[in-house]
């Protein structure tokens, strides 16, 4: 990224105090948009369906239809990527126990096979499937991924799908003799959804944060620890089974919880020589990580030649609106330095939590409220569309992309501070920029509100980014 170029405004602001007039100079940030420096092309935006869909999918269907529209409609969140969780299913004796005490009833995922000899129960997981099918019917450009948090409890060493060992000292939990059974389980579910419902999972992700130490016996949710070598062993077992299924589905990996762990696992994959050829997509979570780590990963991904997704992430704490803006800074850092082609939220709907979801709800009462977070996300996902290519801005709080036909430029301006920030946007590298500029803004008093158009003068666009706000500018490039 380039260093910021800071200019002093020509005209000073003047305030009056008891000793007379005092000049206060306002700094103005110059941002140069460079269309010839292109980066990743966006595949889309989206979310996991785990866990919210497993609850909301059982609601009154009119409400479900409205909620799905809020997420997928092009003039709403415009999301087109969704990850379906293939539940493992815990020991029935654990029902309403450790997972409910930890993350709530929503965390008790239903499995499709209760024992090694049991038939598949394809009636399981009806609510999450309901949301999946409604999303499928909404648009033609939907991308689905299937992922697993844990194998069924009866395949595990501990007999519990939350993990093995003690908190902070977790152990691998998938019994080695059950690797093939687990692979068959995942592929059988993908094949059933393909044959029965026409659902095409473009990718299958067999892990979730598996190198972390979160997954212990009677823990708060499904989870399974895999050391990097164990991941490699599972990929080698799963690849031929998936290939022989004749499904169009291919593998992705490895969904680590943070960038440091993702780097460790990817470097181990790289050392093996045969793993990247078995994977079509690389996935990571960005719950923590530095821009230096983002840059290292981008270099590794470029060398490997695979697309990268931020397949899950979430906020870092704070009050609702301020937290959402800081979360958007993480999104900007990911897009600038990590360069993923897709960026996905973990939860779209949460109960009793106004920070993590975009809607807060009561699962039992079937009520929900649209949060400010929703409109903050809309400032990006609605306007930075699939097929747009990210271009250089030289500023960590400015994200820009251009459409495939090079007829539309979109710029998002983020301000997480408590002071306004005057900016001048340099469009000198664009040949045609004379039309009025559309402006949408989310601030303390606005919700992705369309405001009066702006004008470009001598290929410079002057705009003051309000304190604690995000603005999106849409510039038509006329021939």
C-alpha positions in Angstrom: 0.0 0.0 0.0 1.2 3.5 -0.7 1.8 6.1 2.1 -0.9 8.7 2.6 -0.4 12.0 1.0 -1.5 14.7 3.3 -2.1 18.2 2.1 -2.9 21.4 4.0 -6.1 23.0 2.9 -5.7 26.3 1.2 -8.3 28.0 3.3 -8.0 27.9 7.1 -10.9 27.5 9.5 -11.2 30.5 11.8 -12.6 30.5 15.4 -13.0 33.3 17.8 -11.6 33.2 21.4 -11.2 35.8 24.2 -7.8 36.8 22.9 -9.1 37.4 19.4 -9.2 35.4 16.2 -7.1 32.2 16.0 -6.5 30.2 12.8 -7.0 26.5 12.9 -5.6 24.7 9.9 -7.5 21.6 8.7 -5.5 18.8 7.0 -7.0 17.4 3.9 -6.1 13.9 2.7 -5.5 13.3 -0.9 -6.4 9.9 -2.2 -5.3 8.8 -5.7 -7.4 6.1 -7.3 -5.2 4.0 -9.7 -7.2 1.9 -12.1 -4.1 0.4 -13.7 -3.1 -1.3 -10.5 -5.6 -4.1 -10.3 -5.9 -6.9 -7.7 -8.5 -9.6 -6.9 -11.8 -9.9 -8.7 -14.7 -10.2 -6.3 -16.8 -13.4 -6.3 -19.2 -12.1 -3.7 -20.2 -11.7 -0.1 -22.1 -14.0 2.3 -22.2 -15.9 5.5 -22.3 -19.3 7.1 -25.8 -20.7 7.7 -24.6 -22.3 10.9 -26.1 -21.6 13.4 -28.8 -19.0 12.7 -30.5 -20.9 9.9 -31.0 -24.0 12.0 -33.3 -21.9 14.2 -34.8 -19.3 11.8 -35.6 -21.8 9.1 -38.4 -23.2 11.4 -40.1 -19.8 11.7 -43.3 -18.7 10.0 -42.5 -19.0 6.3 -43.5 -15.4 5.4 -41.0 -14.2 7.9 -38.3 -16.5 6.5 -39.0 -15.2 3.0 -38.5 -11.6 4.2 -35.3 -12.4 6.0 -33.8 -14.3 3.0 -34.7 -11.3 0.9 -33.0 -8.9 3.3 -29.8 -10.9 2.8 -29.9 -11.8 -0.9 -31.8 -9.1 -2.8 -29.4 -6.9 -4.9 -30.8 -3.7 -3.4 -30.4 -5.1 0.1 -27.2 -7.0 1.3 -26.7 -8.6 -2.2 -25.1 -11.7 -0.7 -24.5 -14.6 -3.0 -22.2 -17.0 -1.1 -23.5 -19.3 1.7 -21.8 -22.1 3.6 -24.0 -25.0 4.7 -22.9 -26.9 7.8 -23.0 -30.7 7.6 -23.7 -31.5 11.3 -21.9 -34.4 12.9 -24.4 -34.9 15.7 -23.5 -35.5 19.3 -24.2 -38.4 21.6 -28.0 -38.3 22.4 -27.1 -38.6 26.1 -25.5 -35.1 25.8 -28.7 -33.5 24.5 -29.5 -30.2 26.3 -26.2 -30.4 28.1 -22.8 -29.0 27.4 -23.5 -27.3 24.1 -26.7 -25.7 25.3 -24.8 -24.5 28.4 -22.1 -23.1 26.1 -23.5 -21.7 22.9 -27.2 -22.5 23.2 -29.5 -25.0 21.6 -28.6 -23.6 18.2 -25.1 -25.3 18.6 -26.6 -28.8 18.9 -26.4 -29.6 15.2 -28.3 -32.6 13.9 -26.4 -35.4 12.2 -27.6 -37.6 9.4 -26.4 -40.9 10.7 -26.8 -42.1 14.3 -24.5 -45.1 14.3 -22.2 -47.1 12.0 -25.1 -49.4 11.1 -27.9 -46.9 11.1 -29.5 -45.7 7.9 -29.2 -42.1 6.9 -31.9 -39.9 8.3 -32.5 -37.4 5.5 -35.3 -35.7 7.4 -32.7 -34.3 9.8 -31.7 -30.6 9.8 -34.9 -29.4 8.2 -34.6 -25.8 9.3 -31.1 -25.1 7.9 -32.1 -27.0 4.7 -35.2 -24.8 4.4 -33.1 -21.6 4.4 -30.6 -23.2 1.9 -33.4 -24.1 -0.5 -35.0 -20.6 -0.2 -31.6 -19.0 -1.0 -31.2 -21.3 -4.0 -34.5 -20.0 -5.4 -33.5 -16.3 -5.0 -30.7 -15.9 -7.5 -28.9 -17.7 -10.3 -25.4 -16.7 -9.1 -25.5 -18.3 -5.7 -22.3 -20.2 -4.6 -22.7 -22.9 -1.9 -20.0 -24.5 0.1 -20.5 -27.4 2.5 -18.3 -27.5 5.6 -17.9 -29.7 8.7 -17.2 -28.8 12.3 -16.9 -32.4 13.5 -17.5 -36.0 12.5 -20.5 -37.8 14.2 -19.8 -38.6 17.8 -19.6 -42.3 17.1 -16.6 -41.8 14.8 -14.7 -39.9 17.4 -12.2 -41.1 20.0 -13.9 -39.2 22.9 -17.4 -40.2 21.9 -18.3 -36.5 21.9 -18.5 -34.2 18.8 -17.3 -31.2 20.8 -13.8 -32.5 20.9 -11.3 -34.5 23.0 -9.1 -33.7 25.9 -9.4 -30.7 28.2 -10.0 -27.0 27.5 -6.7 -25.5 26.2 -5.2 -28.9 25.8 -7.2 -30.5 23.1 -6.4 -33.7 21.2 -7.2 -35.1 17.8 -10.6 -36.7 18.0 -11.4 -38.4 14.7 -10.4 -42.1 15.2 -7.8 -43.0 12.5 -9.8 -46.1 11.6 -12.8 -43.9 10.8 -11.1 -41.5 8.3 -12.7 -43.3 5.4 -16.1 -43.5 7.1 -16.0 -39.7 7.7 -15.1 -39.0 4.1 -17.9 -41.2 2.9 -20.3 -39.4 5.3 -19.4 -35.9 3.9 -19.6 -37.0 0.3 -22.9 -38.9 0.9 -24.5 -35.8 2.3 -23.3 -33.7 -0.7 -24.6 -36.3 -3.1 -28.0 -36.5 -1.5 -28.4 -32.7 -1.7 -27.3 -32.8 -5.3 -29.6 -35.7 -6.3 -32.7 -34.7 -4.2 -32.6 -30.9 -4.4 -30.3 -29.9 -7.2 -28.0 -28.2 -4.7 -24.5 -27.9 -6.1 -21.9 -27.4 -3.4 -19.0 -25.9 -5.4 -16.6 -26.9 -2.6 -16.5 -29.2 0.4 -14.5 -28.0 3.4 -13.8 -30.9 5.9 -12.3 -28.8 8.6 -13.1 -25.8 10.8 -10.5 -24.1 12.9 -9.0 -27.5 13.4 -5.4 -26.4 14.3 -6.8 -24.4 17.2 -7.1 -25.6 20.8 -10.9 -24.9 21.2 -12.3 -28.3 20.8 -12.4 -30.3 24.0 -14.7 -33.0 25.6 -18.1 -31.7 26.4 -17.2 -28.3 25.0 -19.6 -25.5 23.8 -20.0 -26.6 20.2 -19.0 -29.1 17.6 -15.3 -29.0 16.8 -12.5 -31.4 15.9 -8.7 -30.8 16.3 -6.5 -31.9 13.4 -2.7 -31.3 13.4 -1.5 -30.2 10.0 -0.3 -33.8 9.1 -3.6 -35.2 10.1 -5.3 -32.7 7.8 -3.1 -33.9 5.0 -4.0 -37.5 5.7 -7.7 -36.6 5.6 -7.4 -34.7 2.3 -5.5 -37.6 0.8 -8.3 -39.9 1.9 -11.2 -37.6 0.9 -9.9 -36.5 -2.5 -10.4 -39.9 -4.4 -13.8 -40.6 -2.7 -15.1 -37.2 -3.8 -13.6 -37.5 -7.3 -15.2 -41.0 -7.7 -18.6 -39.6 -6.7 -18.9 -37.8 -10.0 -20.1 -34.7 -8.2 -19.0 -31.3 -9.5 -17.9 -30.5 -5.9 -14.2 -30.0 -5.2 -12.2 -29.5 -2.0 -11.3 -26.4 0.0 -9.1 -26.0 3.1 -8.3 -25.3 5.8 -10.5 -22.7 7.6 -8.0 -21.9 10.4 -9.1 -19.5 13.1 -6.4 -16.9 12.5 -3.8 -15.9 10.0 -0.8 -17.2 12.0 -2.3 -20.7 12.1 -3.3 -20.5 8.5 0.3 -19.7 7.5 1.6 -22.6 9.5 -0.8 -25.1 8.0 -0.4 -23.8 4.4 3.4 -24.0 4.7 3.0 -27.6 5.8 0.8 -28.4 2.9 3.3 -26.8 0.6 6.1 -29.0 1.9 4.2 -32.1 1.0 4.0 -31.4 -2.8 0.7 -33.1 -3.5 -1.9 -31.3 -1.4 -2.5 -28.0 -3.3 -3.3 -30.0 -6.5 -6.2 -31.6 -4.6 -7.7 -28.3 -3.4 -9.5 -25.8 -5.6 -10.0 -23.1 -3.0 -8.1 -21.8 0.1 -10.1 -20.7 3.1 -9.1 -18.8 6.2 -10.7 -17.0 9.1 -9.4 -13.6 10.2 -10.4 -13.4 13.8 -6.9 -12.2 14.4 -3.8 -11.3 12.4 -1.5 -8.5 11.3 -1.2 -6.8 7.9 2.2 -8.3 7.7 0.7 -11.7 8.0 -1.9 -10.8 5.4 0.8 -9.8 3.0 2.7 -13.1 3.6 -0.4 -15.1 2.9 -1.3 -13.1 -0.2 2.2 -13.9 -1.5 1.9 -17.6 -0.7 -1.6 -17.8 -2.3 -0.3 -16.1 -5.4 2.6 -18.6 -5.7 0.1 -21.5 -5.2 -2.2 -20.1 -7.8 -5.5 -20.7 -5.9 -8.3 -18.3 -5.0 -8.6 -17.3 -1.3 -11.7 -16.8 0.7 -12.2 -15.2 4.1 -14.7 -17.9 4.9 -15.5 -16.7 8.4 -14.8 -13.7 10.6 -16.3 -11.5 13.3 -15.9 -8.3 15.3 -13.4 -7.6 18.0 -15.6 -6.1 20.7 -17.1 -2.8 21.5 -20.4 -0.9 21.3 -22.7 -1.9 18.4 -22.1 0.9 15.8 -18.5 1.7 16.7 -17.8 -2.0 16.8 -19.3 -2.5 13.3 -17.1 0.3 11.9 -14.0 -1.2 13.4 -15.1 -4.6 12.0 -15.3 -2.9 8.6 -11.7 -1.7 9.0 -10.8 -5.4 9.3 -12.7 -6.0 6.0 -10.8 -3.2 4.4 -7.5 -4.6 5.7 -8.4 -8.1 4.4 -9.3 -6.8 1.0 -6.2 -4.6 0.7 -3.5 -6.9 2.1 -4.9 -10.4 2.1 -6.7 -10.0 -1.2 -9.5 -12.6 -0.9 -12.0 -13.0 -3.7 -14.9 -13.6 -1.2 -15.5 -12.3 2.4 -18.1 -13.9 4.7 -19.6 -13.2 8.0 -19.9 -15.9 10.6 -23.4 -15.0 11.9 -26.1 -13.0 10.3 -28.6 -13.4 13.1 -27.9 -13.6 16.8 -30.0 -13.8 19.9 -29.5 -11.3 22.7 -26.3 -9.9 21.0 -26.2 -6.6 19.1 -22.6 -6.9 18.0 -22.0 -10.2 16.2 -25.1 -10.4 13.9 -26.6 -8.1 11.4 -30.1 -8.8 12.8 -30.8 -9.4 16.5 -33.6 -11.8 17.2 -35.5 -14.0 19.6 -35.5 -17.5 18.2 -38.5 -18.6 20.3 -40.7 -15.6 19.7 -39.8 -15.3 16.0 -39.0 -11.6 16.3 -36.1 -9.7 14.9 -34.6 -6.2 14.6 -32.4 -4.9 11.9 -29.2 -3.5 13.5 -27.0 -0.7 12.4 -24.4 -3.4 11.5 -26.7 -4.4 8.6 -26.5 -1.0 6.9 -22.7 -0.8 7.5 -22.3 -4.1 5.7 -24.7 -2.9 3.0 -22.4 0.0 2.2 -20.0 -2.7 0.8 -21.9 -5.8 -0.2 -24.6 -3.9 -2.1 -22.3 -1.8 -4.3 -19.0 -3.9 -4.6 -20.6 -6.5 -6.8 -19.5 -9.9 -8.1 -17.2 -9.4 -11.0 -15.8 -6.0 -9.8 -12.0 -5.8 -9.5 -10.3 -4.1 -6.6 -7.9 -1.3 -7.5 -5.3 0.7 -5.7 -6.2 3.6 -3.4 -3.1 4.0 -1.3 -5.2 4.4 1.8 -6.3 1.7 4.4 -9.6 3.5 4.9 -10.5 3.7 1.2 -11.6 0.7 -0.8 -12.2 1.0 -4.6 -13.3 -1.3 -7.3 -14.2 -1.1 -11.0 -16.9 -3.1 -12.9 -16.0 -5.6 -15.6 -16.9 -3.2 -18.4 -15.0 -0.3 -16.8 -18.1 1.9 -16.9 -18.6 2.2 -13.1 -16.2 3.0 -10.3 -17.2 2.4 -6.7 -15.3 3.9 -3.7 -16.0 3.3 0.0 -14.7 5.8 2.6 -14.4 4.7 6.2 -14.0 6.9 9.2 -13.7 5.2 12.6 -12.6 8.3 14.4 -14.6 10.9 16.3 -13.6 13.8 14.0 -14.6 14.6 10.4 -12.0 13.9 7.7 -11.9 16.2 4.6 -10.7 14.3 1.5 -9.9 15.0 -2.1 -10.1 12.0 -4.4 -7.7 12.2 -7.4 -9.3 10.7 -10.5 -6.6 11.9 -12.9 -6.0 8.3 -14.3 -9.6 8.1 -15.5 -10.5 9.5 -18.9 -14.2 10.1 -18.4 -15.5 11.3 -15.0 -17.8 14.2 -15.7 -21.2 12.8 -14.5 -22.6 13.5 -11.0 -21.5 11.1 -8.3 -24.1 9.1 -6.3 -23.5 9.1 -2.6 -24.8 6.6 0.1 -23.9 7.0 3.8 -24.3 5.2 7.1 -23.7 7.4 10.1 -25.2 7.8 13.6 -28.3 9.2 12.0 -28.3 7.6 8.5 -28.8 4.0 7.3 -27.3 3.6 3.9 -29.1 6.7 2.9 -28.9 8.1 -0.6 -27.8 11.8 -0.4 -27.4 14.6 -2.8 -25.1 13.9 -5.7 -21.5 15.2 -5.8 -19.6 16.8 -8.6 -16.1 16.3 -9.9 -14.0 19.3 -10.7 -10.8 19.0 -12.7 -10.8 15.3 -12.0 -10.8 16.0 -8.2 -13.7 15.0 -6.0 -13.9 16.9 -2.6 -15.7 15.2 0.2 -15.7 15.3 4.0 -16.1 11.9 5.6 -18.2 12.4 8.7 -16.9 11.1 12.0 -17.9 7.5 12.7 -19.4 6.8 9.3 -18.9 5.0 6.1 -19.7 6.4 2.7 -20.0 4.8 -0.7 -19.5 6.8 -4.0 -20.7 5.5 -7.3 -19.0 7.1 -10.3 -20.2 6.4 -13.8 -17.4 6.4 -16.4 -18.9 7.8 -19.6 -17.5 7.2 -23.0 
